[in-house]
Amino acid sequence: MTTSKIVGTEAGDARITWCEAERARLVLAVGHGAGGGIEARDLQAVAAVLPAHGVTVALVEQPWRVAGKKLAPAPKTLDAGWRGVWPALTAKGLPVVSGGRSAGARVACRTATELGAAAVLALSFPLHPPGKPEKSRAEELLGAGVPTLVVQGGHDPFGKPAEFPEGEYGLVEVPGADHGFAVPKRAEIKPEQVVAIITDAVVGWATSLG
């Protein structure tokens, strides 16, 4: 069952789209990136698969997207929007895994300890701006303070798996994929295999959380 709800935050109205599990044991809340919304292929794939495994998925649209704006605001405003929806995410009385893709993954990492997240799922974590590895955001990832899984494209210009620092987190590579998990037409791996790698990784990890 899928339902949507508008939630007021100090950054404006956000929207949560709930994809409910019949016998949920966890809630996975995922936010979108700075260049798109919850229609991203990886977010939709996770939302389609996880409920059958006892995980209710909450797709969170930041206030700037709900308001129809094209440009994401500053990180502190994104964090404020995420904090604002958190009470609605925890209202079911279940552990909440904080997650997202790209900018949404950064938000999840930055706020995880403060909000009491059970874990963090980081899809396409933007380790650095393209071509600027010196501007690393590794501190955000390493500072999450809770069990963390990163799923990263092998050719992601925002940070290839080999560039990630050592730390207490899991890292799954999607071979040949870019920041949006797209692969070249001539790649050995096909789009449906990409989706399977992502969802299999997330299902296995979520199951390990209890």
N, C-alpha and C positions, 0 to 999 in steps of 0.2 A: 504494500500500500504506500502511495506517495501523496504527501500533503505539503502545503507551503504556509509559512507564517511570517508576517512582518514583525520585526523586533526593533524597538527604539533603542538607540545608543547615543552617546554624546557626540558621535560623529555623524549622526543622521540615522535614517531607517535602514536596517539591514533586512535580509530575507533568508530564512532557513527553509530548504526543501528537504523534508524527511523521507527517507527510503527505509521503511520499517522492517525489522526482522520479527518473525512470529514469537520467538522465544529469545529475546535479546539478552546478551550477557555483557555487551560493550556498546558504547556509542563511538563511532569514528566521525569526527567533525573535520571537514576539509574545506579550505578556502582556495580561491582561484589566484591566478597570477595578475601582474600589472597590465598585461596586454590582452586579457580575455576574461571570460567568465566561467561559470560552472558547466558550460557546454563542452569544455575541453575533453578530449577523448579519454585520457587516463582517469579523470574524475568520474566521468560517466561509466566507464568500465568497472571501476571500484564500486560505485553505487549499485550497479546491476548485479554484481557477484556476491558481495559481502553479506547481504541480508540472509542468504541461504545458509550461511555459516555462523549465524547467531550474532551478527554485528549490524546494528542499525546505523545507517550512514546519514549524516546531516551535511548537505551541501550548502555552504554559507556564502551568500553574496554580500560583499562589502557595500556600505552605504553609497560610495561613489558610483558603483555599477547600478544599484537600484535607482539612483537619481538620474541615470542616463548619461553620466559624464564619460568622456573618452580617456582621460588621463588619471592615473592613480595618484592619490595625495602622498604626503610625506610618511615615512615609516611610523612616526609616533601617532599619526591619525589612523593608520591601518591597525595599529595595536589597540587604539581606543575602541575602534569598531569591533574588534575581536573580543575584547574584555566585555563589551556591552552585550554580546550575544551569549556569553558563557553561562549566565544563570539559566537561560532557556535550555542550554545543552545538558546541564546537570540536573534539570528538573525531573528527569525520569528515574533518578536515584541509582544510575549505573556509572561505572568508571568511564571517563571520557578520554579518548585518544585524540590529541590535537594534531591536525595535519593540514597539508595543502601542497600546491604545486608552485614552484618558483617563489615569487614574493610572498605567497601564502605560506610556504614552508618556512621562510624567514620569520614571519609573524609567529608561527607555531613554536619555533625554537626560542624566540625572544621572551615569550610569555608563559612557557610551559611550567616552570617552577612556581612562578607567582600565582598561576591559576589552579595549580594542583592537578595538572594533566597526568594521566596514567602513563602516557608514552607519547612519542612524536613520530609521525609519518611525513617524510620529506621527499616529495616527488620533484625531480629536476631542481635540486637545491642550487641556487645561483651563487656558486662559490666566489666568483669575481665577475666584473663586467667583461664582455668579450674583448680579448686582446690586452687585458690589464690585470694579469695575475698578481701584481703587487698590491692591488686593492682587494685583499682577501677578506671574506666574511666568515672565515673558519671559526672565529670566536663565538659567533652566534650558534653555529652548529654544535661546537664542543661544549657550549655553556647551557645546552638544553636541560641537563640535569636529570633526565629520565631516559628509559630505554628508547632508542631511536633507530629507525630504519630509513636509509636513503636509497632511492631507486633512481639511477642516473644513466642517461644515454651515453654510449661510448664515444660519440662525437659531439658532445654538448659543448658549444663554445663558451658557455658560462662556467665550465669546469668539467674536465674529463675525469673519470674515476681515478686514474693514476695520479691526479693532482691533489686528491683529498688527503688530509693529514691523518696520521694514525690517531685512533681514539676508540672509546668504548661505544661504538655504534655499528650497526650492520650496514653493508653496502652491496647492493645488487646492481650489476651492469646490464644494460640493454644494448647488445652489440650493434654498432653502426647507427644508433639513433641520435637525433639531434635534441635540442632543448624541448621541443614539443613531442618527442618520441616518434618523429617521422623518420623513415629510412628511405634511401634512394631506391628508385624503381628496379635497378639492377642488383640490389643487395641480395645476399643469400637468404636473409631473414625477411619474412613477409609481414605486412601490417598486423594480420591476425595473430602471428606468433609473438609480435611485440606486446600486444594486449595480454596474451596468455602469460608471458614472462612477468609482466607487472602484477596481474591479478593473482597469479600463483604465489609470488613473493609476499604480497600483502596478506593473502589468506593464511599462508603458513606462519608468518610472523604474528598476525593477530591471534591465531590459535595458541601460539606459545605464550601469549600474555595471560592466558587463563580464561 
